[in-house]
Amino acid sequence: MANPLQFLSQVRSEVGKISWPTRREVLLTTGMVFVMAALTALFFSLVDWVIRFGVAQIIG
């Protein structure tokens, strides 16, 4: 079992090694996530429409 003060010292040392993203990188990747989510929603909406149309043609 490690000493709590030694543990906190090690945590502080490890946090200092983290490479934090810049504001520009965060905004860019967030934008990419929104674009990909919109494209995915569009794709699945199109697939849903095609399947619904096909089933409607078969059923009548």
mmCIF file as Biopython writes it, N, C-alpha, C and O atoms, coordinates in Angstrom:
data_model
#
loop_
_atom_site.group_PDB
_atom_site.id
_atom_site.type_symbol
_atom_site.label_atom_id
_atom_site.label_alt_id
_atom_site.label_comp_id
_atom_site.label_asym_id
_atom_site.label_entity_id
_atom_site.label_seq_id
_atom_site.pdbx_PDB_ins_code
_atom_site.Cartn_x
_atom_site.Cartn_y
_atom_site.Cartn_z
_atom_site.occupancy
_atom_site.B_iso_or_equiv
_atom_site.auth_seq_id
_atom_site.auth_asym_id
_atom_site.pdbx_PDB_model_num
ATOM 1   N N  . MET A ? 1  ? 0.842   -1.169 0.000   1.0 0.0 1  A 1 
ATOM 2   C CA . MET A ? 1  ? 0.000   0.000  0.000   1.0 0.0 1  A 1 
ATOM 3   C C  . MET A ? 1  ? 0.892   1.239  0.000   1.0 0.0 1  A 1 
ATOM 4   O O  . MET A ? 1  ? 1.765   1.386  0.855   1.0 0.0 1  A 1 
ATOM 5   N N  . ALA A ? 2  ? 0.667   2.112  -0.952  1.0 0.0 2  A 1 
ATOM 6   C CA . ALA A ? 2  ? 1.498   3.304  -1.084  1.0 0.0 2  A 1 
ATOM 7   C C  . ALA A ? 2  ? 1.009   4.407  -0.158  1.0 0.0 2  A 1 
ATOM 8   O O  . ALA A ? 2  ? -0.160  4.453  0.227   1.0 0.0 2  A 1 
ATOM 9   N N  . ASN A ? 3  ? 1.908   5.268  0.179   1.0 0.0 3  A 1 
ATOM 10  C CA . ASN A ? 3  ? 1.610   6.435  0.977   1.0 0.0 3  A 1 
ATOM 11  C C  . ASN A ? 3  ? 0.711   7.373  0.152   1.0 0.0 3  A 1 
ATOM 12  O O  . ASN A ? 3  ? 1.032   7.642  -1.005  1.0 0.0 3  A 1 
ATOM 13  N N  . PRO A ? 4  ? -0.401  7.877  0.705   1.0 0.0 4  A 1 
ATOM 14  C CA . PRO A ? 4  ? -1.294  8.757  -0.060  1.0 0.0 4  A 1 
ATOM 15  C C  . PRO A ? 4  ? -0.595  9.992  -0.628  1.0 0.0 4  A 1 
ATOM 16  O O  . PRO A ? 4  ? -0.904  10.407 -1.745  1.0 0.0 4  A 1 
ATOM 17  N N  . LEU A ? 5  ? 0.323   10.576 0.103   1.0 0.0 5  A 1 
ATOM 18  C CA . LEU A ? 5  ? 1.044   11.748 -0.405  1.0 0.0 5  A 1 
ATOM 19  C C  . LEU A ? 5  ? 1.949   11.373 -1.574  1.0 0.0 5  A 1 
ATOM 20  O O  . LEU A ? 5  ? 2.082   12.134 -2.532  1.0 0.0 5  A 1 
ATOM 21  N N  . GLN A ? 6  ? 2.562   10.209 -1.491  1.0 0.0 6  A 1 
ATOM 22  C CA . GLN A ? 6  ? 3.399   9.733  -2.592  1.0 0.0 6  A 1 
ATOM 23  C C  . GLN A ? 6  ? 2.533   9.453  -3.815  1.0 0.0 6  A 1 
ATOM 24  O O  . GLN A ? 6  ? 2.930   9.751  -4.942  1.0 0.0 6  A 1 
ATOM 25  N N  . PHE A ? 7  ? 1.365   8.887  -3.596  1.0 0.0 7  A 1 
ATOM 26  C CA . PHE A ? 7  ? 0.439   8.618  -4.700  1.0 0.0 7  A 1 
ATOM 27  C C  . PHE A ? 7  ? 0.041   9.913  -5.402  1.0 0.0 7  A 1 
ATOM 28  O O  . PHE A ? 7  ? 0.086   9.990  -6.630  1.0 0.0 7  A 1 
ATOM 29  N N  . LEU A ? 8  ? -0.348  10.931 -4.634  1.0 0.0 8  A 1 
ATOM 30  C CA . LEU A ? 8  ? -0.734  12.209 -5.221  1.0 0.0 8  A 1 
ATOM 31  C C  . LEU A ? 8  ? 0.428   12.846 -5.982  1.0 0.0 8  A 1 
ATOM 32  O O  . LEU A ? 8  ? 0.222   13.470 -7.022  1.0 0.0 8  A 1 
ATOM 33  N N  . SER A ? 9  ? 1.628   12.691 -5.472  1.0 0.0 9  A 1 
ATOM 34  C CA . SER A ? 9  ? 2.807   13.202 -6.157  1.0 0.0 9  A 1 
ATOM 35  C C  . SER A ? 9  ? 3.001   12.501 -7.504  1.0 0.0 9  A 1 
ATOM 36  O O  . SER A ? 9  ? 3.327   13.140 -8.504  1.0 0.0 9  A 1 
ATOM 37  N N  . GLN A ? 10 ? 2.799   11.196 -7.517  1.0 0.0 10 A 1 
ATOM 38  C CA . GLN A ? 10 ? 2.926   10.444 -8.764  1.0 0.0 10 A 1 
ATOM 39  C C  . GLN A ? 10 ? 1.822   10.820 -9.757  1.0 0.0 10 A 1 
ATOM 40  O O  . GLN A ? 10 ? 2.067   10.904 -10.961 1.0 0.0 10 A 1 
ATOM 41  N N  . VAL A ? 11 ? 0.623   11.043 -9.255  1.0 0.0 11 A 1 
ATOM 42  C CA . VAL A ? 11 ? -0.491  11.462 -10.118 1.0 0.0 11 A 1 
ATOM 43  C C  . VAL A ? 11 ? -0.163  12.802 -10.755 1.0 0.0 11 A 1 
ATOM 44  O O  . VAL A ? 11 ? -0.343  12.967 -11.961 1.0 0.0 11 A 1 
ATOM 45  N N  . ARG A ? 12 ? 0.304   13.740 -9.990  1.0 0.0 12 A 1 
ATOM 46  C CA . ARG A ? 12 ? 0.671   15.063 -10.516 1.0 0.0 12 A 1 
ATOM 47  C C  . ARG A ? 12 ? 1.757   14.936 -11.583 1.0 0.0 12 A 1 
ATOM 48  O O  . ARG A ? 12 ? 1.719   15.629 -12.600 1.0 0.0 12 A 1 
ATOM 49  N N  . SER A ? 13 ? 2.713   14.057 -11.349 1.0 0.0 13 A 1 
ATOM 50  C CA . SER A ? 13 ? 3.785   13.833 -12.317 1.0 0.0 13 A 1 
ATOM 51  C C  . SER A ? 13 ? 3.228   13.267 -13.630 1.0 0.0 13 A 1 
ATOM 52  O O  . SER A ? 13 ? 3.645   13.688 -14.710 1.0 0.0 13 A 1 
ATOM 53  N N  . GLU A ? 14 ? 2.305   12.330 -13.545 1.0 0.0 14 A 1 
ATOM 54  C CA . GLU A ? 14 ? 1.722   11.723 -14.744 1.0 0.0 14 A 1 
ATOM 55  C C  . GLU A ? 14 ? 0.834   12.708 -15.499 1.0 0.0 14 A 1 
ATOM 56  O O  . GLU A ? 14 ? 0.836   12.718 -16.730 1.0 0.0 14 A 1 
ATOM 57  N N  . VAL A ? 15 ? 0.080   13.532 -14.782 1.0 0.0 15 A 1 
ATOM 58  C CA . VAL A ? 15 ? -0.779  14.525 -15.434 1.0 0.0 15 A 1 
ATOM 59  C C  . VAL A ? 15 ? 0.070   15.516 -16.220 1.0 0.0 15 A 1 
ATOM 60  O O  . VAL A ? 15 ? -0.362  16.012 -17.261 1.0 0.0 15 A 1 
ATOM 61  N N  . GLY A ? 16 ? 1.249   15.802 -15.742 1.0 0.0 16 A 1 
ATOM 62  C CA . GLY A ? 16 ? 2.153   16.709 -16.452 1.0 0.0 16 A 1 
ATOM 63  C C  . GLY A ? 16 ? 2.636   16.150 -17.783 1.0 0.0 16 A 1 
ATOM 64  O O  . GLY A ? 16 ? 3.077   16.910 -18.645 1.0 0.0 16 A 1 
ATOM 65  N N  . LYS A ? 17 ? 2.561   14.852 -17.961 1.0 0.0 17 A 1 
ATOM 66  C CA . LYS A ? 17 ? 3.018   14.208 -19.198 1.0 0.0 17 A 1 
ATOM 67  C C  . LYS A ? 17 ? 1.944   14.175 -20.286 1.0 0.0 17 A 1 
ATOM 68  O O  . LYS A ? 17 ? 2.230   13.829 -21.432 1.0 0.0 17 A 1 
ATOM 69  N N  . ILE A ? 18 ? 0.706   14.536 -19.925 1.0 0.0 18 A 1 
ATOM 70  C CA . ILE A ? 18 ? -0.398  14.462 -20.883 1.0 0.0 18 A 1 
ATOM 71  C C  . ILE A ? 18 ? -0.234  15.539 -21.935 1.0 0.0 18 A 1 
ATOM 72  O O  . ILE A ? 18 ? 0.106   16.680 -21.625 1.0 0.0 18 A 1 
ATOM 73  N N  . SER A ? 19 ? -0.480  15.168 -23.183 1.0 0.0 19 A 1 
ATOM 74  C CA . SER A ? 19 ? -0.449  16.121 -24.288 1.0 0.0 19 A 1 
ATOM 75  C C  . SER A ? 19 ? -1.884  16.553 -24.575 1.0 0.0 19 A 1 
ATOM 76  O O  . SER A ? 19 ? -2.632  15.829 -25.232 1.0 0.0 19 A 1 
ATOM 77  N N  . TRP A ? 20 ? -2.269  17.729 -24.086 1.0 0.0 20 A 1 
ATOM 78  C CA . TRP A ? 20 ? -3.630  18.206 -24.230 1.0 0.0 20 A 1 
ATOM 79  C C  . TRP A ? 20 ? -3.829  18.778 -25.633 1.0 0.0 20 A 1 
ATOM 80  O O  . TRP A ? 20 ? -2.929  19.433 -26.158 1.0 0.0 20 A 1 
ATOM 81  N N  . PRO A ? 21 ? -5.001  18.541 -26.254 1.0 0.0 21 A 1 
ATOM 82  C CA . PRO A ? 21 ? -5.250  19.093 -27.592 1.0 0.0 21 A 1 
ATOM 83  C C  . PRO A ? 21 ? -5.448  20.612 -27.525 1.0 0.0 21 A 1 
ATOM 84  O O  . PRO A ? 21 ? -5.865  21.164 -26.506 1.0 0.0 21 A 1 
ATOM 85  N N  . THR A ? 22 ? -5.132  21.261 -28.650 1.0 0.0 22 A 1 
ATOM 86  C CA . THR A ? 22 ? -5.344  22.703 -28.715 1.0 0.0 22 A 1 
ATOM 87  C C  . THR A ? 22 ? -6.832  22.976 -28.942 1.0 0.0 22 A 1 
ATOM 88  O O  . THR A ? 22 ? -7.601  22.070 -29.263 1.0 0.0 22 A 1 
ATOM 89  N N  . ARG A ? 23 ? -7.217  24.232 -28.769 1.0 0.0 23 A 1 
ATOM 90  C CA . ARG A ? 23 ? -8.619  24.619 -28.982 1.0 0.0 23 A 1 
ATOM 91  C C  . ARG A ? 23 ? -9.017  24.341 -30.426 1.0 0.0 23 A 1 
ATOM 92  O O  . ARG A ? 23 ? -10.124 23.870 -30.686 1.0 0.0 23 A 1 
ATOM 93  N N  . ARG A ? 24 ? -8.112  24.633 -31.372 1.0 0.0 24 A 1 
ATOM 94  C CA . ARG A ? 24 ? -8.396  24.404 -32.788 1.0 0.0 24 A 1 
ATOM 95  C C  . ARG A ? 24 ? -8.629  22.921 -33.069 1.0 0.0 24 A 1 
ATOM 96  O O  . ARG A ? 24 ? -9.546  22.569 -33.811 1.0 0.0 24 A 1 
ATOM 97  N N  . GLU A ? 25 ? -7.803  22.049 -32.478 1.0 0.0 25 A 1 
ATOM 98  C CA . GLU A ? 25 ? -7.964  20.608 -32.669 1.0 0.0 25 A 1 
ATOM 99  C C  . GLU A ? 25 ? -9.304  20.119 -32.110 1.0 0.0 25 A 1 
ATOM 100 O O  . GLU A ? 25 ? -9.971  19.287 -32.726 1.0 0.0 25 A 1 
ATOM 101 N N  . VAL A ? 26 ? -9.688  20.632 -30.957 1.0 0.0 26 A 1 
ATOM 102 C CA . VAL A ? 26 ? -10.961 20.232 -30.347 1.0 0.0 26 A 1 
ATOM 103 C C  . VAL A ? 26 ? -12.126 20.662 -31.227 1.0 0.0 26 A 1 
ATOM 104 O O  . VAL A ? 26 ? -13.047 19.881 -31.466 1.0 0.0 26 A 1 
ATOM 105 N N  . LEU A ? 27 ? -12.092 21.915 -31.717 1.0 0.0 27 A 1 
ATOM 106 C CA . LEU A ? 27 ? -13.175 22.400 -32.569 1.0 0.0 27 A 1 
ATOM 107 C C  . LEU A ? 27 ? -13.232 21.632 -33.880 1.0 0.0 27 A 1 
ATOM 108 O O  . LEU A ? 27 ? -14.318 21.318 -34.367 1.0 0.0 27 A 1 
ATOM 109 N N  . LEU A ? 28 ? -12.076 21.325 -34.456 1.0 0.0 28 A 1 
ATOM 110 C CA . LEU A ? 28 ? -12.029 20.589 -35.718 1.0 0.0 28 A 1 
ATOM 111 C C  . LEU A ? 28 ? -12.591 19.177 -35.561 1.0 0.0 28 A 1 
ATOM 112 O O  . LEU A ? 28 ? -13.404 18.739 -36.375 1.0 0.0 28 A 1 
ATOM 113 N N  . THR A ? 29 ? -12.167 18.474 -34.535 1.0 0.0 29 A 1 
ATOM 114 C CA . THR A ? 29 ? -12.663 17.104 -34.352 1.0 0.0 29 A 1 
ATOM 115 C C  . THR A ? 29 ? -14.141 17.095 -33.954 1.0 0.0 29 A 1 
ATOM 116 O O  . THR A ? 29 ? -14.872 16.181 -34.335 1.0 0.0 29 A 1 
ATOM 117 N N  . THR A ? 30 ? -14.588 18.093 -33.199 1.0 0.0 30 A 1 
ATOM 118 C CA . THR A ? 30 ? -16.011 18.183 -32.858 1.0 0.0 30 A 1 
ATOM 119 C C  . THR A ? 30 ? -16.836 18.405 -34.120 1.0 0.0 30 A 1 
ATOM 120 O O  . THR A ? 30 ? -17.886 17.787 -34.296 1.0 0.0 30 A 1 
ATOM 121 N N  . GLY A ? 31 ? -16.367 19.280 -34.992 1.0 0.0 31 A 1 
ATOM 122 C CA . GLY A ? 31 ? -17.053 19.508 -36.269 1.0 0.0 31 A 1 
ATOM 123 C C  . GLY A ? 31 ? -17.107 18.247 -37.103 1.0 0.0 31 A 1 
ATOM 124 O O  . GLY A ? 31 ? -18.130 17.952 -37.721 1.0 0.0 31 A 1 
ATOM 125 N N  . MET A ? 32 ? -16.018 17.500 -37.128 1.0 0.0 32 A 1 
ATOM 126 C CA . MET A ? 32 ? -15.988 16.254 -37.891 1.0 0.0 32 A 1 
ATOM 127 C C  . MET A ? 32 ? -16.987 15.250 -37.326 1.0 0.0 32 A 1 
ATOM 128 O O  . MET A ? 32 ? -17.626 14.525 -38.089 1.0 0.0 32 A 1 
ATOM 129 N N  . VAL A ? 33 ? -17.131 15.196 -36.017 1.0 0.0 33 A 1 
ATOM 130 C CA . VAL A ? 33 ? -18.096 14.284 -35.394 1.0 0.0 33 A 1 
ATOM 131 C C  . VAL A ? 33 ? -19.515 14.658 -35.816 1.0 0.0 33 A 1 
ATOM 132 O O  . VAL A ? 33 ? -20.312 13.783 -36.154 1.0 0.0 33 A 1 
ATOM 133 N N  . PHE A ? 34 ? -19.835 15.963 -35.798 1.0 0.0 34 A 1 
ATOM 134 C CA . PHE A ? 34 ? -21.175 16.395 -36.203 1.0 0.0 34 A 1 
ATOM 135 C C  . PHE A ? 34 ? -21.444 16.083 -37.670 1.0 0.0 34 A 1 
ATOM 136 O O  . PHE A ? 34 ? -22.543 15.650 -38.016 1.0 0.0 34 A 1 
ATOM 137 N N  . VAL A ? 35 ? -20.457 16.298 -38.537 1.0 0.0 35 A 1 
ATOM 138 C CA . VAL A ? 35 ? -20.626 16.007 -39.964 1.0 0.0 35 A 1 
ATOM 139 C C  . VAL A ? 35 ? -20.840 14.508 -40.178 1.0 0.0 35 A 1 
ATOM 140 O O  . VAL A ? 35 ? -21.729 14.113 -40.931 1.0 0.0 35 A 1 
ATOM 141 N N  . MET A ? 36 ? -20.041 13.682 -39.528 1.0 0.0 36 A 1 
ATOM 142 C CA . MET A ? 36 ? -20.180 12.234 -39.688 1.0 0.0 36 A 1 
ATOM 143 C C  . MET A ? 36 ? -21.514 11.750 -39.126 1.0 0.0 36 A 1 
ATOM 144 O O  . MET A ? 36 ? -22.125 10.843 -39.692 1.0 0.0 36 A 1 
ATOM 145 N N  . ALA A ? 37 ? -21.972 12.334 -38.029 1.0 0.0 37 A 1 
ATOM 146 C CA . ALA A ? 37 ? -23.269 11.955 -37.468 1.0 0.0 37 A 1 
ATOM 147 C C  . ALA A ? 37 ? -24.395 12.325 -38.434 1.0 0.0 37 A 1 
ATOM 148 O O  . ALA A ? 37 ? -25.345 11.562 -38.603 1.0 0.0 37 A 1 
ATOM 149 N N  . ALA A ? 38 ? -24.289 13.498 -39.066 1.0 0.0 38 A 1 
ATOM 150 C CA . ALA A ? 38 ? -25.308 13.916 -40.032 1.0 0.0 38 A 1 
ATOM 151 C C  . ALA A ? 38 ? -25.295 13.005 -41.258 1.0 0.0 38 A 1 
ATOM 152 O O  . ALA A ? 38 ? -26.355 12.622 -41.754 1.0 0.0 38 A 1 
ATOM 153 N N  . LEU A ? 39 ? -24.115 12.657 -41.748 1.0 0.0 39 A 1 
ATOM 154 C CA . LEU A ? 39 ? -24.025 11.752 -42.900 1.0 0.0 39 A 1 
ATOM 155 C C  . LEU A ? 39 ? -24.570 10.368 -42.563 1.0 0.0 39 A 1 
ATOM 156 O O  . LEU A ? 39 ? -25.235 9.747  -43.392 1.0 0.0 39 A 1 
ATOM 157 N N  . THR A ? 40 ? -24.299 9.888  -41.374 1.0 0.0 40 A 1 
ATOM 158 C CA . THR A ? 40 ? -24.812 8.589  -40.948 1.0 0.0 40 A 1 
ATOM 159 C C  . THR A ? 40 ? -26.335 8.627  -40.844 1.0 0.0 40 A 1 
ATOM 160 O O  . THR A ? 40 ? -27.008 7.688  -41.271 1.0 0.0 40 A 1 
ATOM 161 N N  . ALA A ? 41 ? -26.879 9.696  -40.284 1.0 0.0 41 A 1 
ATOM 162 C CA . ALA A ? 41 ? -28.333 9.827  -40.183 1.0 0.0 41 A 1 
ATOM 163 C C  . ALA A ? 41 ? -28.956 9.874  -41.570 1.0 0.0 41 A 1 
ATOM 164 O O  . ALA A ? 41 ? -29.997 9.258  -41.800 1.0 0.0 41 A 1 
ATOM 165 N N  . LEU A ? 42 ? -28.337 10.594 -42.492 1.0 0.0 42 A 1 
ATOM 166 C CA . LEU A ? 42 ? -28.834 10.674 -43.858 1.0 0.0 42 A 1 
ATOM 167 C C  . LEU A ? 42 ? -28.806 9.302  -44.531 1.0 0.0 42 A 1 
ATOM 168 O O  . LEU A ? 42 ? -29.765 8.915  -45.199 1.0 0.0 42 A 1 
ATOM 169 N N  . PHE A ? 43 ? -27.709 8.572  -44.355 1.0 0.0 43 A 1 
ATOM 170 C CA . PHE A ? 43 ? -27.585 7.240  -44.944 1.0 0.0 43 A 1 
ATOM 171 C C  . PHE A ? 43 ? -28.676 6.304  -44.429 1.0 0.0 43 A 1 
ATOM 172 O O  . PHE A ? 43 ? -29.344 5.638  -45.219 1.0 0.0 43 A 1 
ATOM 173 N N  . PHE A ? 44 ? -28.861 6.250  -43.110 1.0 0.0 44 A 1 
ATOM 174 C CA . PHE A ? 44 ? -29.851 5.332  -42.559 1.0 0.0 44 A 1 
ATOM 175 C C  . PHE A ? 44 ? -31.278 5.768  -42.881 1.0 0.0 44 A 1 
ATOM 176 O O  . PHE A ? 44 ? -32.170 4.926  -42.997 1.0 0.0 44 A 1 
ATOM 177 N N  . SER A ? 45 ? -31.501 7.065  -43.025 1.0 0.0 45 A 1 
ATOM 178 C CA . SER A ? 45 ? -32.822 7.522  -43.457 1.0 0.0 45 A 1 
ATOM 179 C C  . SER A ? 45 ? -33.107 7.051  -44.877 1.0 0.0 45 A 1 
ATOM 180 O O  . SER A ? 45 ? -34.217 6.618  -45.184 1.0 0.0 45 A 1 
ATOM 181 N N  . LEU A ? 46 ? -32.107 7.138  -45.732 1.0 0.0 46 A 1 
ATOM 182 C CA . LEU A ? 46 ? -32.254 6.680  -47.112 1.0 0.0 46 A 1 
ATOM 183 C C  . LEU A ? 46 ? -32.498 5.168  -47.164 1.0 0.0 46 A 1 
ATOM 184 O O  . LEU A ? 46 ? -33.378 4.708  -47.893 1.0 0.0 46 A 1 
ATOM 185 N N  . VAL A ? 47 ? -31.735 4.408  -46.406 1.0 0.0 47 A 1 
ATOM 186 C CA . VAL A ? 47 ? -31.919 2.959  -46.365 1.0 0.0 47 A 1 
ATOM 187 C C  . VAL A ? 47 ? -33.308 2.625  -45.840 1.0 0.0 47 A 1 
ATOM 188 O O  . VAL A ? 47 ? -33.967 1.734  -46.376 1.0 0.0 47 A 1 
ATOM 189 N N  . ASP A ? 48 ? -33.763 3.315  -44.812 1.0 0.0 48 A 1 
ATOM 190 C CA . ASP A ? 48 ? -35.096 3.092  -44.261 1.0 0.0 48 A 1 
ATOM 191 C C  . ASP A ? 48 ? -36.164 3.381  -45.314 1.0 0.0 48 A 1 
ATOM 192 O O  . ASP A ? 48 ? -37.126 2.624  -45.448 1.0 0.0 48 A 1 
ATOM 193 N N  . TRP A ? 49 ? -35.999 4.463  -46.054 1.0 0.0 49 A 1 
ATOM 194 C CA . TRP A ? 49 ? -36.974 4.825  -47.090 1.0 0.0 49 A 1 
ATOM 195 C C  . TRP A ? 49 ? -37.017 3.749  -48.179 1.0 0.0 49 A 1 
ATOM 196 O O  . TRP A ? 49 ? -38.099 3.373  -48.628 1.0 0.0 49 A 1 
ATOM 197 N N  . VAL A ? 50 ? -35.848 3.247  -48.609 1.0 0.0 50 A 1 
ATOM 198 C CA . VAL A ? 50 ? -35.798 2.215  -49.644 1.0 0.0 50 A 1 
ATOM 199 C C  . VAL A ? 50 ? -36.478 0.940  -49.160 1.0 0.0 50 A 1 
ATOM 200 O O  . VAL A ? 50 ? -37.255 0.340  -49.903 1.0 0.0 50 A 1 
ATOM 201 N N  . ILE A ? 51 ? -36.206 0.521  -47.949 1.0 0.0 51 A 1 
ATOM 202 C CA . ILE A ? 51 ? -36.822 -0.696 -47.411 1.0 0.0 51 A 1 
ATOM 203 C C  . ILE A ? 51 ? -38.325 -0.506 -47.273 1.0 0.0 51 A 1 
ATOM 204 O O  . ILE A ? 51 ? -39.096 -1.398 -47.630 1.0 0.0 51 A 1 
ATOM 205 N N  . ARG A ? 52 ? -38.756 0.656  -46.754 1.0 0.0 52 A 1 
ATOM 206 C CA . ARG A ? 52 ? -40.187 0.928  -46.607 1.0 0.0 52 A 1 
ATOM 207 C C  . ARG A ? 52 ? -40.886 0.918  -47.966 1.0 0.0 52 A 1 
ATOM 208 O O  . ARG A ? 52 ? -41.981 0.372  -48.097 1.0 0.0 52 A 1 
ATOM 209 N N  . PHE A ? 53 ? -40.256 1.518  -48.974 1.0 0.0 53 A 1 
ATOM 210 C CA . PHE A ? 53 ? -40.821 1.546  -50.325 1.0 0.0 53 A 1 
ATOM 211 C C  . PHE A ? 53 ? -40.921 0.128  -50.882 1.0 0.0 53 A 1 
ATOM 212 O O  . PHE A ? 53 ? -41.937 -0.234 -51.475 1.0 0.0 53 A 1 
ATOM 213 N N  . GLY A ? 54 ? -39.877 -0.675 -50.696 1.0 0.0 54 A 1 
ATOM 214 C CA . GLY A ? 54 ? -39.885 -2.048 -51.182 1.0 0.0 54 A 1 
ATOM 215 C C  . GLY A ? 54 ? -40.950 -2.891 -50.532 1.0 0.0 54 A 1 
ATOM 216 O O  . GLY A ? 54 ? -41.649 -3.645 -51.209 1.0 0.0 54 A 1 
ATOM 217 N N  . VAL A ? 55 ? -41.083 -2.775 -49.225 1.0 0.0 55 A 1 
ATOM 218 C CA . VAL A ? 55 ? -42.102 -3.546 -48.508 1.0 0.0 55 A 1 
ATOM 219 C C  . VAL A ? 55 ? -43.497 -3.103 -48.952 1.0 0.0 55 A 1 
ATOM 220 O O  . VAL A ? 55 ? -44.389 -3.937 -49.109 1.0 0.0 55 A 1 
ATOM 221 N N  . ALA A ? 56 ? -43.689 -1.806 -49.153 1.0 0.0 56 A 1 
ATOM 222 C CA . ALA A ? 56 ? -44.990 -1.299 -49.600 1.0 0.0 56 A 1 
ATOM 223 C C  . ALA A ? 56 ? -45.325 -1.829 -50.984 1.0 0.0 56 A 1 
ATOM 224 O O  . ALA A ? 56 ? -46.489 -2.111 -51.267 1.0 0.0 56 A 1 
ATOM 225 N N  . GLN A ? 57 ? -44.337 -1.971 -51.845 1.0 0.0 57 A 1 
ATOM 226 C CA . GLN A ? 57 ? -44.580 -2.517 -53.188 1.0 0.0 57 A 1 
ATOM 227 C C  . GLN A ? 57 ? -44.950 -3.996 -53.130 1.0 0.0 57 A 1 
ATOM 228 O O  . GLN A ? 57 ? -45.798 -4.464 -53.889 1.0 0.0 57 A 1 
ATOM 229 N N  . ILE A ? 58 ? -44.303 -4.724 -52.220 1.0 0.0 58 A 1 
ATOM 230 C CA . ILE A ? 58 ? -44.584 -6.168 -52.107 1.0 0.0 58 A 1 
ATOM 231 C C  . ILE A ? 58 ? -45.965 -6.387 -51.500 1.0 0.0 58 A 1 
ATOM 232 O O  . ILE A ? 58 ? -46.739 -7.204 -52.000 1.0 0.0 58 A 1 
ATOM 233 N N  . ILE A ? 59 ? -46.283 -5.665 -50.423 1.0 0.0 59 A 1 
ATOM 234 C CA . ILE A ? 59 ? -47.547 -5.856 -49.728 1.0 0.0 59 A 1 
ATOM 235 C C  . ILE A ? 59 ? -48.714 -5.318 -50.557 1.0 0.0 59 A 1 
ATOM 236 O O  . ILE A ? 59 ? -49.790 -5.914 -50.607 1.0 0.0 59 A 1 
ATOM 237 N N  . GLY A ? 60 ? -48.477 -4.204 -51.189 1.0 0.0 60 A 1 
ATOM 238 C CA . GLY A ? 60 ? -49.508 -3.813 -52.099 1.0 0.0 60 A 1 
ATOM 239 C C  . GLY A ? 60 ? -50.146 -2.524 -51.995 1.0 0.0 60 A 1 
ATOM 240 O O  . GLY A ? 60 ? -51.031 -2.208 -52.790 1.0 0.0 60 A 1 
#
